[in-house]
Amino acid sequence: MNDRVALVTGAGGEMGHLLIPALRRDGYAVVALDLVELPDELRQQCSETLVASILDVDAVEDLVRRHRPGLVFHLAAVLSSKAEIDPNLAHNVNVTGTFELFRILREMSSDVPPRFIFPSSIAVYGLPDAETKKRQGAVEENEWNVPSGIYGCNKLYCELIGTYLARTRPGGGAPAIDFRAIRFPGLISAATLPTGGTTDYAPMMIHAAARGESYSCFVREDTRLPFMTMPDAIDALRLLAGACSSDLSTRVYNIRGFAASATEICERVLRHFPEAKIEFESIPARQAIADSWPEDVNDARARRDWGLDPEHDFDAAVDEYLVPALRRRYGTQDQRAAGSRGPRRCASPPDSSPGLS
């Protein structure tokens, strides 16, 4: 395998937009695969781009065999909300696509197995209700691995298979894949628009406020989840990819930047955009998923084993990263002086109990 070649699947998504330039800066030749043509600015940074589904096994196998990547970032996935709508598609993409990529890499003989970096999710956790979630607090990697949604089931299964393949080769011999996974919290990006995940209410709220649009939040005000900025997420992927195998105490790691409730996010947004119109009207199906995910995670292993140290806590994420970038993006002005009229409160829809639909 060529340890200076990196394959990125699902390269056109939110992560790919920051990961590909970062890999180029790190000196990798990037080979990218996505369902649609990448934007010119990304395509120009790749050695080759392929427009194909991860389920097009022949195309994927040809790409891998020609480039023999020593590093694989498998970003292609159907996310949580869409997975619940079409579980068959989710299983095919999230499980079958991943397993076939495992197979292709396993069948290529190499003294040094490729490092396979797998973005997993807090969706692998499944707490029974909001009250249990609040009592539990920050969960560790080996707790509550009973996902309530198909996306979490898909991710947990791939974690287990990847971990298995990292310790043994079916039929005997040394492991053929160096599998490493990160269970990402909700990710917030100023560079790209949210794509429909369960945690996307946070970036959707902020983007809508910066555009001067109203927003109806699909979870209750008290919903608390862990989050991280996209730049910190990309740094985490690179740190884990570069870590020595001997330093890893597990194959699957929690990470987080901060934890915040939907109300806390709303109130912070209104500090910067006091004219924003934000209401809460939870959608039962989406609320049930959010209630089954932990309100926080314990990321001590990642900090100890490979130096996780996110730049953005809650204050920095909103005040220093998101708001300045979104003002530049949407051309909005700093309206915080308007706050002298008194703070606006986040609103529930009229004639309803808070957070109920």
C-alpha positions in Angstrom: 0.0 0.0 0.0 1.1 3.6 -0.6 1.2 5.3 2.7 1.1 8.8 1.1 -2.1 8.1 -0.7 -5.4 8.8 1.0 -8.8 7.6 -0.2 -11.8 9.7 0.8 -15.3 8.2 0.2 -18.3 10.5 0.4 -15.9 13.2 -0.3 -18.5 15.8 -1.3 -20.1 16.0 2.1 -19.6 18.4 5.0 -16.5 16.6 6.2 -14.9 16.2 2.8 -14.9 20.0 2.2 -12.4 20.5 5.0 -10.7 17.1 5.1 -9.4 17.1 1.5 -7.6 20.4 1.8 -6.2 19.4 5.2 -4.9 16.1 3.7 -3.3 18.0 0.8 -1.5 20.3 3.4 -0.3 17.1 5.2 1.3 15.9 1.9 -1.1 13.2 0.8 -2.2 12.5 -2.7 -6.0 12.4 -2.3 -8.3 10.0 -4.3 -11.9 11.0 -3.9 -15.2 9.2 -4.5 -18.7 10.6 -4.3 -22.1 10.2 -5.9 -21.8 13.6 -7.6 -19.0 15.6 -9.2 -17.0 17.5 -6.6 -16.8 21.3 -6.8 -13.8 22.6 -8.8 -12.0 23.8 -5.7 -12.0 20.3 -4.2 -11.5 18.4 -7.5 -8.3 20.4 -8.2 -6.8 19.2 -4.9 -7.3 15.5 -5.8 -5.1 13.2 -7.8 -8.3 11.5 -9.1 -12.0 11.9 -8.4 -14.6 9.3 -9.3 -18.3 9.9 -9.6 -19.8 6.6 -8.4 -21.8 5.0 -5.6 -20.0 3.2 -2.8 -22.2 0.3 -3.9 -20.6 0.2 -7.3 -18.2 -2.5 -6.2 -16.4 -2.9 -9.5 -15.7 0.9 -9.7 -14.6 1.1 -6.1 -12.3 -2.0 -6.4 -10.7 -0.6 -9.6 -10.0 2.7 -7.9 -8.5 1.1 -4.8 -6.4 -1.4 -6.8 -5.0 1.3 -9.0 -4.0 3.7 -6.1 -3.4 1.2 -3.2 -4.2 3.9 -0.5 -2.4 3.5 2.8 -5.0 5.7 4.5 -8.8 5.5 4.0 -11.4 7.9 5.3 -14.8 6.2 4.8 -17.2 9.1 5.0 -19.9 7.8 2.7 -23.1 7.2 4.7 -26.9 7.7 4.8 -27.5 9.8 8.0 -29.9 9.3 10.8 -33.0 11.0 9.7 -32.9 9.8 6.1 -32.0 6.3 7.4 -35.2 6.1 9.3 -37.2 7.0 6.2 -35.4 4.4 4.0 -33.8 1.7 6.2 -33.1 -0.5 3.2 -31.0 2.1 1.5 -29.3 2.9 4.8 -28.3 -0.7 5.4 -27.0 -1.0 1.8 -24.9 2.1 2.0 -23.8 2.1 5.6 -23.3 -1.7 6.1 -22.9 -3.4 2.7 -20.8 -0.5 1.2 -18.5 -0.6 4.3 -18.2 -4.4 4.3 -17.3 -4.5 0.6 -14.6 -1.8 1.1 -13.2 -3.9 4.0 -13.2 -6.9 1.6 -11.4 -5.1 -1.1 -8.7 -3.9 1.2 -8.3 -7.3 2.9 -7.7 -9.0 -0.4 -4.8 -6.7 -1.3 -1.6 -8.2 0.3 0.6 -5.7 2.2 3.1 -5.9 4.9 1.6 -2.8 6.5 -2.2 -2.8 6.6 -4.0 0.4 5.5 -5.4 2.6 8.3 -9.1 2.7 8.0 -10.7 5.8 9.6 -14.4 5.3 10.3 -16.7 8.2 11.3 -19.1 6.6 13.7 -21.7 8.4 15.8 -23.3 8.9 19.2 -26.3 7.2 17.4 -24.8 3.9 18.6 -26.0 4.7 22.1 -29.6 4.0 23.1 -30.9 5.3 26.4 -34.5 4.4 27.1 -35.9 7.9 27.9 -35.0 11.5 28.6 -35.0 10.9 32.4 -32.5 8.1 32.2 -30.4 10.2 29.8 -30.3 13.1 32.3 -29.3 10.8 35.2 -26.6 9.1 33.2 -24.7 12.2 32.1 -21.6 11.6 30.1 -21.4 8.0 28.8 -18.3 5.9 28.1 -17.6 3.9 25.0 -18.8 0.6 26.5 -22.1 1.9 27.9 -25.6 1.8 26.5 -24.6 0.3 23.1 -28.2 -0.5 22.3 -29.1 1.9 19.5 -32.7 2.9 18.9 -32.4 3.8 15.2 -31.3 2.0 12.1 -28.4 4.5 11.6 -27.0 3.6 15.0 -27.4 -0.1 14.4 -25.5 0.3 11.1 -22.7 2.2 12.7 -22.3 -0.1 15.7 -22.2 -3.2 13.5 -19.5 -1.7 11.3 -17.5 -0.8 14.5 -17.7 -4.4 15.6 -16.7 -5.8 12.3 -13.8 -3.3 11.9 -12.6 -4.1 15.4 -12.7 -7.8 14.6 -10.7 -7.3 11.3 -8.1 -5.2 13.2 -7.2 -8.1 15.4 -7.4 -11.0 13.1 -7.5 -12.0 9.4 -10.3 -14.4 8.6 -8.6 -17.7 7.6 -5.4 -16.9 9.5 -2.5 -14.5 9.3 -1.8 -11.0 10.5 -4.7 -8.4 10.5 -5.2 -6.8 7.1 -6.8 -3.6 8.3 -5.8 -1.1 10.9 -9.4 0.0 11.9 -10.0 3.2 13.9 -13.3 4.8 14.6 -14.5 8.0 16.1 -18.0 8.4 17.6 -18.8 11.9 16.5 -21.2 14.2 18.4 -23.3 16.7 16.5 -21.1 18.6 14.1 -21.5 22.3 13.3 -19.9 23.9 10.3 -19.8 27.4 9.0 -18.5 26.3 5.6 -21.3 24.0 4.5 -25.0 23.7 5.1 -26.5 21.0 7.4 -27.6 17.8 5.6 -30.5 16.5 7.6 -29.0 14.7 10.6 -30.8 14.5 14.0 -28.3 17.0 15.6 -28.6 19.4 12.7 -31.1 21.6 14.6 -28.2 23.4 16.1 -26.4 24.5 12.9 -29.8 25.0 11.1 -30.8 27.4 13.9 -27.6 29.4 13.6 -27.5 29.5 9.8 -31.2 30.6 9.7 -30.6 33.4 12.1 -27.6 34.6 10.1 -29.7 34.6 6.9 -32.5 36.5 8.6 -34.9 33.6 8.3 -37.3 32.2 10.9 -36.6 28.7 12.2 -38.8 26.1 13.9 -36.6 23.7 16.0 -37.7 20.1 15.8 -36.6 19.2 19.4 -37.7 20.4 22.8 -35.9 23.3 24.5 -34.4 21.1 27.2 -32.8 18.7 24.7 -29.1 18.4 25.5 -26.5 16.8 23.2 -22.7 16.9 22.7 -21.4 18.9 19.8 -18.2 19.8 18.1 -17.1 22.3 15.3 -16.2 20.8 12.0 -12.6 22.1 12.1 -12.1 20.3 15.4 -13.7 17.2 13.9 -11.2 17.2 11.0 -8.3 17.7 13.4 -9.5 14.7 15.4 -9.6 12.5 12.3 -6.1 13.5 11.4 -4.8 13.0 14.9 -6.3 9.5 15.1 -5.0 8.6 11.7 -1.5 9.6 12.7 -1.5 7.9 16.1 0.8 4.9 16.6 -1.1 1.6 17.0 0.7 0.8 20.2 -0.8 4.0 21.8 -4.4 2.9 21.1 -6.2 1.3 24.0 -9.4 0.8 22.0 -10.5 0.9 18.3 -13.5 3.1 19.0 -13.3 6.6 20.6 -15.7 9.1 22.0 -14.9 12.8 21.3 -16.7 16.0 22.0 -16.2 19.8 22.0 -19.0 20.8 24.4 -22.5 19.9 25.4 -25.4 22.4 25.3 -29.2 22.4 25.4 -31.3 23.7 22.6 -32.3 26.6 24.7 -28.7 27.5 25.5 -27.9 27.5 21.8 -30.9 29.6 21.0 -30.1 32.2 23.6 -26.5 32.4 22.5 -27.7 32.9 18.9 -30.1 35.7 20.0 -27.2 37.6 21.6 -25.7 38.0 18.1 -28.9 38.1 16.1 -31.6 39.6 18.4 -34.1 39.9 15.5 -34.0 36.2 14.8 -37.3 34.3 15.1 -36.7 30.9 16.7 -39.5 28.7 17.9 -39.6 25.2 19.3 -42.1 22.6 17.9 -40.7 19.1 18.5 -41.3 16.4 15.9 -42.0 13.2 17.9 -40.0 10.8 15.7 -37.0 13.1 15.7 -37.4 13.9 19.4 -37.4 10.2 20.3 -34.1 9.7 18.6 -32.5 12.8 20.3 -33.8 11.5 23.7 -32.1 8.2 23.1 -28.7 9.8 22.5 -26.5 10.8 25.5 -26.5 14.4 26.7 -22.7 14.1 26.9 -19.8 11.7 26.3 -16.6 10.9 28.2 -13.7 11.5 25.8 -10.9 10.8 28.3 -9.5 7.9 26.2 -9.1 10.0 23.1 -7.4 12.8 25.1 -5.0 10.3 26.7 -4.2 8.0 23.8 -3.8 10.4 20.9 -4.0 13.9 22.2 -7.5 15.1 21.4 -7.7 18.8 22.4 -10.5 20.7 20.7 -10.0 24.4 20.1 -13.6 25.3 20.4 -15.7 25.1 23.6 -19.3 26.4 23.5 -18.3 30.1 23.8 -15.5 29.9 21.2 -17.6 27.7 18.8 -20.4 30.3 18.6 -18.7 33.6 19.3 -15.3 33.1 17.6 -15.9 30.5 14.9 -19.6 30.4 13.7 -20.9 33.9 14.0 -17.9 35.8 12.4 -17.8 33.2 9.5 -21.6 33.3 8.9 -21.6 37.1 8.9 -19.1 37.1 6.2 -21.0 34.4 4.3 -24.4 36.0 4.5 -23.4 39.6 4.7 -25.1 40.3 8.0 -24.1 43.0 10.4 -23.2 42.8 14.1 -26.5 43.5 15.9 -25.4 42.8 19.5 -25.9 46.5 20.4 -29.6 45.9 19.9 -29.5 43.7 22.9 -29.8 46.9 25.1 -33.6 46.6 24.6 -33.5 43.5 26.7 -32.9 39.8 25.7 -35.4 38.0 23.6 -36.5 34.6 24.8 -36.7 31.5 22.7 -40.3 30.8 22.0 -42.6 27.8 22.0 -45.4 27.8 19.4 -48.5 29.6 20.5 -51.4 27.6 22.1 -49.2 24.6 22.9 -47.2 23.3 25.8 -43.5 24.0 25.5 -41.8 21.7 23.1 -44.8 19.7 22.1 -46.3 19.3 18.7 
